[in-house]
Amino acid sequence: MAHPVVNYKNAPSYKLAKLFTGILKSYIPLPNVYNILNSVQLMKDLSEIPFVPELKLASLDISNMYSNIPTDDLINVIDTLCKKHSLENTLIREHVTVTNIIITQNYFSFKGKTYL
């Protein structure tokens, strides 16, 4: 089944999410060992892995993936990571509040219709 690729840069929380990602990374550094930026990086990373017959590669299709993220779990993960990195309670509450705003203000327009 084909799904439209939608540019959500005009969604109300897009700029907030982009800004908050940088802020969150500065407080809670996470290794990007399982993430890729683009296909060029993927090819470079794959070329550096020695091939063995038992090697497996899994690729997750991004289509519909974000709509299935359990948002309650996301809030709990951010809260737990903030506590693990010894952030002050006020800062933890602010991070959780901003995350809630971003994930609940996730709507966009496509072909004249607004979707949540």
DACOR-V202132 format. One record per run of one state. SS is the DSSP state (h for helix, s for strand, l for the rest). FROM is the first residue (numbers start at 1). TO is the last residue. If there is no record, write none. Layout:
BEGIN
ss=SS from=FROM to=TO
ss=SS from=FROM to=TO
END
This chain:
BEGIN
ss=l from=1 to=13
ss=h from=14 to=27
ss=l from=28 to=38
ss=h from=39 to=47
ss=l from=48 to=65
ss=h from=66 to=68
ss=l from=69 to=70
ss=h from=71 to=84
ss=l from=85 to=88
ss=h from=89 to=104
ss=l from=105 to=107
ss=s from=108 to=110
ss=l from=111 to=112
ss=s from=113 to=115
ss=l from=116 to=116
END
